[in-house]
Amino acid sequence: MQHPNKQTDGNSVKMNETFHSDSISSKNSLSNLTEFFDDYFEKMAKTIYESANDLFYVHDLDGNILTINRATQEAFGYSREEFLKLRIADVIASEDLELANEMTQKKISGEAEKTSYELNCVGKDKQKIVLEINSSIIYQDGKPMAVQGIARNITERKTMQNALQENKEYLQMLF
């Protein structure tokens, strides 16, 4: 591969410099560059959001689901349209509703900036889904308005851990 500053005969060449001594032109160039990278990072963030293996979600303080990513749809088995008609309580296992409410209240009250915990949920097919949740509050004008979260589906890991524990207990009974 040829170095961009070298000609094929090995002699160095000057880079094409387009620096302007006029500060207005420099400011415009900087502004254009800033806009370019702002657009680039916005597109990159959207790509990461939609292609991530982790579940991303936002729900308002009444529990209405506002947005989800592809991984959330896949984990729960709902289409995006179906999911956005649900409330967060519709997908949390009944035995964990109190825990979810407690974690939300800790964030709203300011007791915790963010919370991390495991939560049992239920998919469209009524199968149990175990999530490791990391969530925080979204504020508007200094007031809490929604909860944003990133969750990791740890169902398989928890199933394996439970199976190992059962095997260990069984082996201890034999010996």
C-alpha positions in Angstrom: 0.0 0.0 0.0 1.3 3.4 -0.9 1.8 6.0 1.8 -0.5 9.0 1.0 2.4 11.4 1.3 4.8 9.5 -1.0 5.0 9.4 -4.8 5.7 6.0 -6.4 9.3 7.2 -7.1 9.8 7.4 -3.3 10.0 11.2 -3.2 7.9 13.0 -0.6 5.2 15.3 -1.7 3.5 18.1 0.2 0.0 17.3 1.5 -2.8 19.3 -0.1 -3.2 22.0 2.5 -6.4 24.1 2.4 -5.9 26.2 5.5 -7.2 29.7 5.2 -5.6 32.6 6.9 -9.0 34.2 6.9 -10.5 33.4 10.4 -14.0 33.4 9.0 -13.2 30.6 6.6 -11.5 28.7 9.3 -14.5 29.1 11.6 -16.8 27.9 8.8 -14.6 24.9 8.1 -14.6 24.1 11.8 -18.3 24.5 11.9 -18.8 22.2 8.9 -16.5 19.6 10.5 -18.3 19.9 13.8 -21.7 19.4 12.0 -20.2 16.4 10.1 -19.1 14.7 13.3 -22.3 15.5 15.1 -24.3 13.8 12.3 -21.8 11.0 12.2 -22.1 10.2 15.9 -25.9 10.6 15.8 -26.0 7.9 13.1 -23.4 5.8 14.9 -25.5 5.9 18.1 -28.6 4.9 16.3 -26.8 2.0 14.7 -25.4 0.9 18.0 -28.9 1.2 19.6 -30.5 -1.0 16.9 -27.7 -3.5 16.5 -26.8 -4.1 20.1 -27.3 -7.5 21.8 -28.4 -5.7 25.0 -32.0 -4.6 25.4 -32.6 -0.8 25.4 -35.8 0.7 26.6 -37.5 3.9 27.8 -40.8 4.1 29.7 -42.5 7.0 31.2 -43.2 7.3 35.0 -46.7 5.8 34.5 -45.1 2.7 33.0 -46.0 3.3 29.4 -43.3 1.9 27.1 -42.0 4.7 24.8 -39.2 3.1 22.9 -37.3 -0.2 22.5 -34.6 -1.6 20.3 -34.5 -4.7 18.2 -32.9 -6.9 20.9 -35.8 -6.1 23.2 -38.3 -7.1 20.5 -36.4 -10.4 20.0 -36.1 -11.3 23.7 -39.8 -10.8 24.4 -41.3 -11.9 21.1 -43.4 -8.8 20.5 -43.3 -6.7 17.4 -42.4 -3.0 18.0 -46.0 -2.0 17.5 -47.3 -4.5 20.0 -44.6 -3.6 22.5 -45.4 0.1 22.4 -49.0 -0.6 23.4 -47.8 -2.3 26.6 -47.0 -1.0 30.0 -43.7 -2.1 31.7 -45.8 -4.0 34.3 -47.2 -6.2 31.5 -43.7 -7.7 30.9 -42.5 -8.0 34.5 -43.2 -11.2 36.4 -45.8 -10.6 39.1 -43.3 -11.6 41.8 -40.9 -8.9 40.8 -43.3 -5.9 40.3 -42.6 -4.6 43.8 -38.9 -4.7 43.2 -39.2 -2.9 39.9 -41.4 -0.2 41.6 -38.9 0.1 44.5 -36.0 0.6 42.1 -37.9 3.3 40.1 -38.8 5.1 43.3 -35.2 5.1 44.5 -34.2 6.9 41.3 -37.1 9.4 41.3 -36.5 10.3 45.0 -32.8 10.9 44.3 -31.8 8.1 46.7 -30.0 6.5 43.8 -28.8 8.0 40.5 -29.0 4.6 38.8 -29.9 1.2 39.9 -28.6 -2.3 38.9 -30.6 -5.4 39.7 -31.9 -8.7 38.3 -35.5 -8.9 37.3 -37.8 -11.7 36.2 -39.9 -10.9 33.2 -42.3 -12.7 30.9 -42.3 -12.9 27.1 -45.2 -13.0 24.8 -45.1 -16.8 24.8 -45.3 -16.6 28.7 -41.7 -17.9 29.0 -39.6 -16.6 31.9 -36.9 -14.1 30.9 -34.2 -13.1 33.5 -32.7 -9.6 32.9 -29.8 -7.8 34.5 -31.1 -4.2 34.5 -29.1 -1.0 34.7 -31.4 2.0 34.6 -31.5 5.7 35.3 -34.0 8.7 35.1 -34.4 11.0 32.1 -35.0 14.6 33.3 -36.7 17.4 31.5 -36.4 20.9 32.9 -34.9 19.3 36.1 -38.0 17.1 36.7 -38.0 13.3 36.3 -40.0 12.3 33.1 -39.0 8.8 32.2 -36.8 5.7 33.0 -34.1 4.6 30.5 -32.6 1.2 30.8 -30.1 -1.2 29.3 -30.7 -4.8 30.2 -28.8 -8.0 29.5 -30.7 -11.2 29.0 -29.2 -13.6 31.5 -31.8 -16.4 31.3 -29.4 -19.0 30.0 -26.8 -18.2 32.5 -29.3 -18.4 35.4 -30.6 -21.7 34.0 -27.1 -23.1 33.9 -26.3 -21.8 37.4 -29.4 -23.4 38.8 -28.7 -26.7 37.1 -25.1 -26.7 38.5 -26.4 -26.0 42.0 -28.9 -28.9 41.7 -26.2 -31.2 40.5 -23.9 -30.2 43.3 -26.6 -30.7 45.9 -27.4 -34.1 44.4 -23.8 -35.2 44.5 -23.4 -34.1 48.1 -26.4 -36.3 49.0 -24.7 -39.3 47.4 -21.4 -38.9 49.3 
